Amino acid sequence: MTVSEVKDRDLALLLDRLSGVINLDRDLPVNVFVGDGFLYWFFERPLLCYVEIFAGLILNSVSSFKSDVFIKFSGGGPLENSCFSIDGVDLERDAPWLSRRFDSFFDGVVGYPIVICDGACSWVAFESAYEEFGVIAVKKSEIQDVFYEFLNSNFISIDELAELASGSLPESEIAKALISAYCK
């Protein structure tokens, strides 16, 4: 298996990189990302339960950004057993393993919010306990064609979210709040 726990100094370094991209003191539906220059996609949460999509995200990230993917539970604190890296080598085993552990929040050790990113934080996904949708932000300057195409094929674009917001479903209200926060 190629899932590894990230701890101590490596966890502190990852949290430091994340702090330049995301404000972990905020929560959805507000914009949790720091600064401008992002492209956004949205997804129905929990992403880890959609094993094929989750595995595809890892595979496309590793091939595009040449970095492990990091999964950080319980927000920005340096909580032990709250962060894992996955290198994409054995996704057929690793993605289901993470999904099964996530079902029980690793036996109650971790919780929301969940942050998923590549090593350089060129892209970051954020999932809250309070919203039905999560958000993926990719730095415009870092976008890779294959990764962009994967996101467009498997996640909800801003335009699709705007279409959802125009409806009268319960999800439309959530979409309206996200549109107002991410389309300024």
N, C-alpha and C positions, 0 to 999 in steps of 0.2 A: 504494500500500500504506500501511496506517496502523499498522504495527508500528514502534515507535521504541525505540532503545536508551536505557536510563536510566543515567546516569552522573554522576560527580562529586557535586555538592551534592544533586541530586535523589535519587540513590541513597542518600546518607547520610541524608537526611530520611526516605526510605521505610524504611530499616533501623532508624532510631530509632523510627518509629511501630510497626513490627513487633515491636520488643523489648518494647513494652508489652502485647503480645497473645500472643506465642509465645517460648518459650525455645529458641533455636536450638542450645544446647549439649546438648539432649536429643534422643532419637530414639525412634521407635515401637518397640515397642508402648506405651511409657509415655505418659502424658498430656503433650504438649508445650506445651499452652496455659497461659497465666498467669492465675490467678484463676478465678472462677466466673462464672456468668451466660451460658453458651454452650449452644446447641443443636448436636447433632452428627449428621453423616451420614458414611457411609463409601463408598468406591469401590474397585473393582479397579484397580490401577495398571498401566501408566502412563496417566494421564488424557489426556495429550496425544496418545496414539495413537487415542483414541476421538474422532475429529474432530467428529462431529455433536454429541456430548454436550459436548465442550469449547467448541464454538462456541455452543451453547445456554447454557452457563454464562456465557460472556462477554456474550451478548445480554441475558440476564435480569439480570445484574449491572449492566450499563451502564444499562438502562432503570429498574431499581429504585433504584440508588444514585447515579446521575448522575455516574459517575467512570469513568475508564479502568480496565482490569484490568491488574495487574502480574504478571509471571512472573519469579521470581528463582531461578536455578539455583545450585548449589554452596553452599547454606546462607547464613549471615549475613555472610560476608566481602565487602568491596567490590571483588571481582574484576572486572576489566574484561571487557566483553562477556558478563556473567552475568545481566543484568536487562533486561527488555523491557516496554514498555507497549503495549496494544492498545485502540483506542477503539471498536471494534465497528462501524465504518462499512462496512468491506469484508471481512466475515467469510468470505465464500466464497473469498477469496484468502488472507487472513491466517491463518486457523486451519490450513489445509493447509500453508502455508509454515512455520509454527512446528512443526507435526508432523514434516515432512520434516527440518528442521534438528535437531530433538530426536532423531531416529533415530540420528544420529551424535554426539549431544551437541555439536552445532556443531563438528564435526570434532575432537572431543576436548578442546575448550576448557573445557567446563563439565561438571558432574556432579550427583549427588544430594547433599543433599536438594533437593527442588523445593518452592517456596512460591508459591502463587497467591493473590492478594487484590485487593480493591478499594482505592481510594486512601486511604480512611479506616480501613482494616483492620476494617470492620464484619463482614467474613467473611474467613476465611483457610483455604486448603486446604494440606495438608502431605503430601508424598510422600517416603518413605524408600527407600533401596536395599535395606533389610533386611526389609521386610514386604511381603506380597502386597496389602495394603489400605492405602489412604491415608485421611485424615480431613479433613472440612470442619467448621469451627466457625463458627457465626454468633452474634454477640452477640444475646441475647434482646431487648435494648432497641432493637436496630436492624433486626430482621427485617421484611421487606416481604412482603405477601401473595403477590404474583406469584412472587417469588424462593423463598419457602417452598414453594409448590406445585410449582415446577420441581424443587427439591431432593427433595421427597417422591416425585415421579414418576420421577426418574432416578437416584437414589442410594439406598444402603442405610440405612434408619433404625436407630436403636438397637434397636427391637423386632425388626426383621428380622435384625439382627446377633445378638441373643439367641437367636432361633430357629436360626440357623446354628450358634451355639455349642453348642446342645443335641445336635447330630448327631455322627457319628463320622468325618466326612471330614477330610482334612488341613487344610482351611480352617477347620474347627471349632476346632482348637487356637489358631489365630491369632485367631479371633473371641472365644474365651474370654479370651485375654490382653488384647484391646482392651476387652472388656466390663469386666474388672476394673479397667482404668485409667480408663475414661470414665464408668462408672456407679457413682459413690461417693455 
